[in-house]
Amino acid sequence: MLARAVTHTLVGLEARRVEVEADVQTGIPSFAIVGLADRACSEAKHRVRSGIGSAQLEWPLKRITVNLAPAGLRKEGSGFDLAIALAVLAATHQIPRDRLAEHGAVGELALDGRIRPVRGTFAVAEGARQAGLDRILCAAESAAEAELGGVEAVPVRHLAEAVAYLRGELRPPPAEPPQERSEPGGPDLADVRGQERARRALELAAAGGHNLLLAGPPGTGKTMLGRRLPSILPLLEPHEQLEVTRIHSVAGLLSPECPLVARPPFRAPHHSASMAAIVGGGHGPRPGEATLAHRGVLLLDELPEFQRPALEALRQPLEEGTIAIARATGFALFPARFQLLATMNLCPCAGRGDPSVECSCSAQRLAAFRDKLSRALLDRFDLVVTVPRPRAEELAAGPAEASLPVRGRVSEARERLRAAPPPRTAAADELLDRAVERLPLSARGRARVGRVARTAAALAKADSVEVEHLAEALAYRSLKELST
C-alpha cells in the first residue's frame, strides 16, 4: 500500500517541496530510505521505528520503502522524521491518508516519540503555504515560528498526539502568539565619555546606513562605541522583519518565545573566523555572518587580525548586497545588505596615535601591517575616524547623551532621506569636484562622500546639501592616518 506526506527541504534560504512516499509490501521485514538523503536523513529509519513503537502504534513487519521525491534533490537533516513516520502509518491504515494530504509536516522524532523542533521551520511553513497547504504539523516549540509563515500551525509534542489529531480524536491547543520584544536592554551611548567626533560618526552611520572604521590606540573606546550602534538603530520595517526572520530560522537562531526578529541584527564574529564562516558555504550551503547581519550590523573587531581572504570576500556583498555561493552540490544566493563596522589599531605595537607611548614598529613591520588591508577594502568605508585617548576631565564627567534621543534623530533623518533626498547646491558640487582632484577620490569614494553629505543634511533638517555638510563628509573620508 502506498501513502504520501508533504514536507520541504532547505536549499540555501529557499524551501523546496518534498513528497515522502511510503510503500509497504509483503516480504522480508526491512526499511529503506531512498532519494539522495544524507546520513542524518537516512538514520531517520531508526528514530521512526523506535518512535512509532513508543507511541503504542503498530510497526509493520513488512518490506518498507520510503522515497523522498524528487530523487535528484539532495535532502539534509532530521526534519523529515515526522513526515516519514506519518507516511508509514498512513500506508498501514493507522491514520487516514486524505486527512494527511491536507497537512505539511516537519519535525525530528526522539526515540520515545517526542517531536523536536528543527531549523528552518519558518521557511518550511512559507513553502507549505506556497504549495497550497493551510496547516502544518510541527513541534510545539516551533508553532509560533510556523505561524509567521502564513499557515495554521498544529503544535504536537508527541507522535501519538499527531496521530490522534489526524484521526479526529484530539484538537491540539492553538499556537500561542509570539511575544512582543521589549526595547533593547543592551549597551547605551550614555556610557561613553567624550569622543564627540566618534559619536557623531556613529550617528551619521546609523542614519545613512554607512560603513564605519574606528582606528586608534587600545583603550580609547573603539569597541565600546561599536557595540552601541544597535542601540540607536530604529526597528526594521515589517517586510524586513520577515526577511531577517527567514535567515535566522534557517540558521537555527530564533527564540521559541519571540521568533520574529524586529530589531536590526548585530553580529560580531571572532577574528579567527574562516572565509566560509564570514560569507557562508559548506554543504548545503549555509549562510555566514555577513548574511546573518543582513539589514543590521557586522562588527569586525581588530580588522587586520582577520584572514585577508575573508576580508576580500566581503567586497562584493558590500557593493551588491548579495553573496553567491556555488558548490558542486548546489548553488545558493544569500542576501547580505549590512553595515560594516570595524575597529583597528594604527600599528602592530598599538603605540601610534597615543602621545604617551612611543611606537616601536620598524618600517618593514609597519608596511606588513598595512598590507593586511587592501586599498579596495578601505575604499568601501564611508566614514573613517581616528579615536584619541580621552582626557581625564572627560572620563570624570557625568553620563553623556543616551541612545534614545539619538535614535529619534536617526529615525527622522531616515524618513527624510526616504521621502526626498536633499539635492546638492552648486557650491557643494564645486567643493566635491576639487576634492576629487586633491585628495584624491575614486569614483566610488566620490559617490560615498555624496551620500554621507546627504545624511548630514538630513540630520540637520536642511532642504539641500550645503558646503558645510559636504565638508563634514570629506573630513570623515581621509585615510591619511592609516597610510602614513
DAVENGI-V758135 format. One record per helix or strand. SS is the DSSP state (hx for helix, st for strand). FROM is the first residue (numbers start at 0). LEN is the number of residues. Records with the same first field share a line. If there is no record, write none. Layout:
SS=FROM-LEN / FROM-LEN
//
This chain:
st=1-10 / 13-12 / 29-5 / 36-1 / 62-7 / 74-1 / 102-3 / 107-2 / 113-3 / 134-5 / 151-5 / 157-1 / 211-4 / 265-2 / 280-1 / 285-1 / 296-4 / 321-6 / 329-6 / 338-6 / 382-4 / 422-2 / 463-2
hx=38-4 / 43-11 / 80-11 / 96-4 / 120-10 / 139-8 / 158-8 / 188-3 / 195-13 / 221-5 / 228-4 / 237-13 / 274-5 / 288-4 / 302-3 / 307-5 / 313-7 / 362-8 / 374-4 / 391-5 / 402-17 / 425-13 / 442-17 / 466-9 / 479-4
//
